[in-house]
Amino acid sequence: MVRTEHTTATAEETAAVGEALGRTLVAGDVVALYGELGAGKTCCVQGLARGLDVAGHPTSPTFVLVNEYRGRLPVHHVDAYRTATLGELLDLGLLDLMGGDGVTLLEWADKAEPLLPARTVRVRIEGVGDEARVIAIEDPREAA
Amino acid sequence: MRPVFTADEMRRVDQRAIRELGIPGATLMENAGRGAAACIQASLPELGLPRRGVRVAVVCGKGGNGGDGFVVARSLKRGGHRVEVFLLARREEVRGDAGVKLREMERRGIRARVLDEAAGLARALPAAQLVVDAMLGTGARGAPEPLVAGAIEQVNACGRPVVALDVPSGLPADGGMPEGPAVRAALTTTFAGLKRALVSGPGVELAGRVAVVDIGVPPAEVGRGAATFVLDAGDVARQLPRRARDSHKGSYGHLLVIAGSVGKTGAAALAARAAMRSGVGLVTVATAAGAQPVVASLLLEAMTEPVPDTPSGTMASKARGRLGELAERRDAVAVGPGLGLDDDTQALARSLVFEFRQPMVADADALTALAGHLDHLRGAPAARCLTPHPGEMARMLGATVADVERDRIATVRQFATAWGVHVVLKGGTSVIGLPDGMVLLNPTGNPGMASGGTGDVLTGVLGAFLARGMAPGAAVAAAVYLHGLAGDVAAERVGQESLVAGDVIEALPEAFRRVGAGH
């Protein structure tokens, strides 16, 4: 398990942390994002998408639950904010997404905790509003 | 349900009796010795001895257990027996109440023979017909000193039936392994209440039949503050709901069994058959689609439902929606037997255990799925009963089997209270933990039941009781007791060596009859 911590002052810096992580992702990886409303999870996802060579600008899929992007790998962007149960996430096919050959980016991951595979990379963002953000990354994948 | 004590708890009972109830310690000792003597007198036929004139050797230590022995010796002599007393200490080492009882005994014409080496017993014991072990009691700790250790070996070697006072000497009262030699008794007369070592662990074998002797402390006072109890048939009979003449199959609940995968169909069938034998009205088995034809062929009375499966033939997480529909109209759920360890299946198992609104028993592969996620159990919307064997318990806790087994009662009590669940730790003496911290020990069952599938049978019995609407604590206690009793009935029929899970199911009707259920 590799743990790293970053302090960011702007949204662009938060996205840059995401982008750096995004470049390391390979097929089957799962990134779980945690943080309050307004912490910058979606901003971090935009950076992750950039690191995966996704063209365009992901937005939070709060109403559709799952967005799909084409990058150097298929990218599944899941937002668990509006799901109430693990059952809903399973019905949605979350396990199939995570077990497939793409990359899964999961916002509000605390709602899905018991379903996450052991290799899940966890990104916790602390701080809201104008505050600086502390981004802690726990990465259990084998060091490349 | 009888309370079971540790040495410390028992000492507190004695202290309260002396301080708060004003019963002198010497009176407690007198009551203990007289009660034990009466119990021995009543047990003579079962020990193959005449009712009068028995040559009895009483081997006494220098402490309180020896004091009890002096009273036993005096009482048996008055009852017409020929008594010899051996003391493993000098007279002046026997102090306090025990010293008082030694002098009282000697005034009645029984002279204690002081031994300074155990070899003295080798010559004397074969002349006796019965040996009373009054060497070490509940308070003893660690390995016995050499003289006592030698005496214990002589007592075991003499070939005469042995009655132990309070606990067999050398056996730690709290249930651990003896650190030196320990007495093997035919009968143990224990004082005021059961000790842990007499109902669980190696002591069950060493103690022989156990009789509790009243020492004059009121039962309510003895039981005050006790948190560990041993189950009996009466507890089970009281809890089982009666069957009414005008009832129909819907009156007895509908159980959903979620179990089985390709190659592991027997587990699902055993759980379902055990449930049908346990008085539930209806059973539906939801199983991996690829396994369903085989499961159906093994079951006459239960319905089966195929649900989507993974390429490896286990239930898929996308079966969740269908399982939710099935559970909606059922009274309880049993999940786990033969489910499989596929990641997808394990995630499914977690979502069922954490979210289904029905009372549930989770076993086997469903328990493995909970490792690392136990905190979510607290949020489960209905009662959860977990039935791990020591290996599954260790996996759930991220500990070793040795950690789990070191103090089974403490392990179970902590688990049940920390996560608010009912838990059964299977093994020699199964230990049941309730969310309020109460622990129940099960006296039924035998080593022959350590064979594949018997756990699936327990899952089925417990699921049936939950579906019948029993409170979860009562359901767990009754299921564990009856499952063990059915195993004992099966062992009478086929022997422990040949016992298989199916025999336990076939013995359930007789087990129900023996506890007096259904009348």
Interface residues (C-beta under 8 A of the other chain):
Chain A: T85 L86 G87 L89 L90 D91 G93 L94 L95 D96 G99 E113 P114 L115 P117
Chain B: A316 S317 K318 R320 G321 G324 D343 D344 A347 L348 R350 S351 F354 E355 H373 H376
